[in-house]
Amino acid sequence: MDYTFAGLPLHVLLVHAVVVLTPLLALLLIVLAAWPAARRVLWVLALIAAALLLPLGLVTIEAGKWLEQRVPPAPLIQVHTAQGEDLVPWLIALLVVALAIAGWALVERAARRRSSPGNGDPRGGAPSRGTRVIVGVVLTVAALVVAAGSMWTLVQIAEAGSRAVWEGSFSDEPLEG
């Protein structure tokens, strides 16, 4: 497959999307895990974003492998490409957390519907306050751990990629010309 777009290597374009969307999704998952009102409204957005970010990350990695074969070998590039696939487990973890948040949002929605006026039991089989708090804490901790891990990994990969591209390729002083 040809991994170019408008004459540019696709990796250098896609990597920007991954670098921006990963922390945004991680932050959104933390907010949704900790804030039930936001979860009721935005869980679908988080689930769609996580479901799209995983294949985007995989295509970015494949485009990077394609590009690696088309540039001169260099130790910094090898470090960057060796680290690139380290993000995949974190993208999967983001998707798992998004699925857990979506599942809990659906449980909460069903409980609200059962407890609506005219449905008999005012509790309607809704989870107890203690259960809601425990699930909220577990989801929040999971979102924080996955956010921290994905961000740390992403920063390491991006830093190696930046060094591979820019280290030794610019002047400390403006060029005359």
C-alpha positions as semicolon CSV with decimal commas, in nm:
position;residue;x (nm);y (nm);z (nm)
1;M;0,000;0,000;0,000
2;D;0,115;0,354;-0,076
3;Y;0,120;0,555;0,246
4;T;0,136;0,904;0,093
5;F;-0,113;1,188;0,073
6;A;-0,063;1,490;-0,152
7;G;0,301;1,391;-0,195
8;L;0,372;1,371;0,179
9;P;0,433;1,058;0,385
10;L;0,101;0,976;0,552
11;H;0,275;0,901;0,884
12;V;0,377;1,263;0,937
13;L;0,015;1,372;0,887
14;L;-0,156;1,098;1,090
15;V;0,082;1,125;1,383
16;H;-0,053;1,472;1,457
17;A;-0,407;1,337;1,486
18;V;-0,294;1,062;1,724
19;V;-0,091;1,307;1,933
20;V;-0,391;1,540;1,969
21;L;-0,677;1,289;1,995
22;T;-0,518;1,052;2,248
23;P;-0,491;1,306;2,532
24;L;-0,831;1,456;2,445
25;L;-0,994;1,114;2,466
26;A;-0,806;1,033;2,789
27;L;-0,926;1,359;2,945
28;L;-1,283;1,297;2,825
29;L;-1,282;0,950;2,979
30;I;-1,166;1,089;3,314
31;V;-1,444;1,349;3,307
32;L;-1,708;1,092;3,211
33;A;-1,594;0,844;3,473
34;A;-1,606;1,104;3,750
35;W;-1,907;1,311;3,644
36;P;-2,237;1,122;3,596
37;A;-2,417;1,416;3,430
38;A;-2,147;1,439;3,161
39;R;-2,149;1,060;3,121
40;R;-2,523;1,066;3,045
41;V;-2,464;1,302;2,752
42;L;-2,117;1,225;2,614
43;W;-2,062;0,851;2,654
44;V;-2,146;0,785;2,287
45;L;-1,890;1,044;2,173
46;A;-1,619;0,884;2,388
47;L;-1,704;0,536;2,261
48;I;-1,695;0,644;1,896
49;A;-1,369;0,836;1,950
50;A;-1,203;0,536;2,117
51;A;-1,329;0,302;1,846
52;L;-1,183;0,529;1,577
53;L;-0,857;0,610;1,758
54;L;-0,743;0,247;1,772
55;P;-0,748;0,189;1,394
56;L;-0,608;0,538;1,339
57;G;-0,315;0,447;1,564
58;L;-0,263;0,117;1,382
59;V;-0,264;0,287;1,040
60;T;-0,021;0,549;1,174
61;I;0,215;0,271;1,286
62;E;0,191;0,095;0,950
63;A;0,255;0,425;0,770
64;G;0,557;0,474;0,996
65;K;0,694;0,132;0,905
66;W;0,643;0,219;0,539
67;L;0,829;0,549;0,588
68;E;1,113;0,385;0,782
69;Q;1,192;0,175;0,474
70;R;1,221;0,492;0,266
71;V;1,461;0,699;0,477
72;P;1,829;0,637;0,548
73;P;1,883;0,413;0,850
74;A;1,957;0,604;1,168
75;P;1,970;0,500;1,534
76;L;1,719;0,768;1,636
77;I;1,466;0,645;1,381
78;Q;1,514;0,289;1,500
79;V;1,445;0,399;1,859
80;H;1,129;0,578;1,747
81;T;0,995;0,288;1,542
82;A;1,080;0,038;1,815
83;Q;0,867;0,241;2,057
84;G;0,581;0,306;1,814
85;E;0,390;-0,014;1,878
86;D;0,406;0,045;2,255
87;L;0,103;0,271;2,215
88;V;-0,126;-0,008;2,088
89;P;-0,200;-0,166;2,429
90;W;-0,285;0,179;2,563
91;L;-0,519;0,252;2,273
92;I;-0,689;-0,080;2,346
93;A;-0,708;0,013;2,715
94;L;-0,868;0,348;2,623
95;L;-1,128;0,157;2,421
96;V;-1,192;-0,085;2,711
97;V;-1,242;0,204;2,954
98;A;-1,473;0,376;2,703
99;L;-1,671;0,051;2,674
100;A;-1,694;0,021;3,054
101;I;-1,813;0,382;3,083
102;A;-2,067;0,325;2,805
103;G;-2,190;0,008;2,973
104;W;-2,232;0,185;3,305
105;A;-2,408;0,478;3,134
106;L;-2,655;0,231;2,982
107;V;-2,714;0,066;3,322
108;E;-2,780;0,410;3,471
109;R;-3,014;0,501;3,184
110;A;-3,212;0,180;3,224
111;A;-3,243;0,241;3,599
112;R;-3,367;0,598;3,540
113;R;-3,631;0,470;3,297
114;R;-3,750;0,203;3,538
115;S;-3,779;0,458;3,819
116;S;-3,966;0,719;3,613
117;P;-4,318;0,812;3,731
118;G;-4,580;0,554;3,643
119;N;-4,342;0,258;3,646
120;G;-4,435;0,137;3,994
121;D;-4,127;0,095;4,214
122;P;-3,964;0,437;4,260
123;R;-3,620;0,273;4,288
124;G;-3,695;0,052;3,988
125;G;-3,403;-0,178;4,059
126;A;-3,157;0,112;4,033
127;P;-2,809;0,051;4,170
128;S;-2,770;0,163;4,531
129;R;-2,584;0,483;4,613
130;G;-2,293;0,275;4,742
131;T;-2,275;0,079;4,418
132;R;-2,286;0,400;4,213
133;V;-2,004;0,550;4,418
134;I;-1,788;0,236;4,397
135;V;-1,839;0,200;4,021
136;G;-1,768;0,573;3,975
137;V;-1,444;0,546;4,174
138;V;-1,333;0,230;3,988
139;L;-1,407;0,390;3,649
140;T;-1,228;0,710;3,749
141;V;-0,918;0,527;3,873
142;A;-0,914;0,313;3,556
143;A;-0,947;0,625;3,339
144;L;-0,668;0,801;3,531
145;V;-0,433;0,502;3,504
146;V;-0,499;0,453;3,133
147;A;-0,471;0,828;3,068
148;A;-0,137;0,847;3,250
149;G;0,000;0,536;3,080
150;S;-0,110;0,637;2,733
151;M;0,022;0,990;2,777
152;W;0,358;0,874;2,912
153;T;0,398;0,628;2,625
154;L;0,283;0,883;2,367
155;V;0,530;1,144;2,496
156;Q;0,817;0,893;2,483
157;I;0,732;0,791;2,125
158;A;0,677;1,150;2,009
159;E;0,998;1,271;2,171
160;A;1,196;0,996;1,997
161;G;1,029;1,084;1,666
162;S;1,102;1,454;1,708
163;R;1,466;1,380;1,784
164;A;1,488;1,153;1,481
165;V;1,360;1,429;1,255
166;W;1,509;1,741;1,406
167;E;1,823;1,658;1,607
168;G;2,121;1,803;1,426
169;S;1,912;1,936;1,137
170;F;1,878;2,302;1,233
171;S;2,106;2,586;1,334
172;D;2,106;2,753;1,674
173;E;2,149;3,085;1,493
174;P;1,932;3,226;1,214
175;L;2,067;3,150;0,870
176;E;2,159;3,443;0,654
177;G;2,023;3,430;0,318
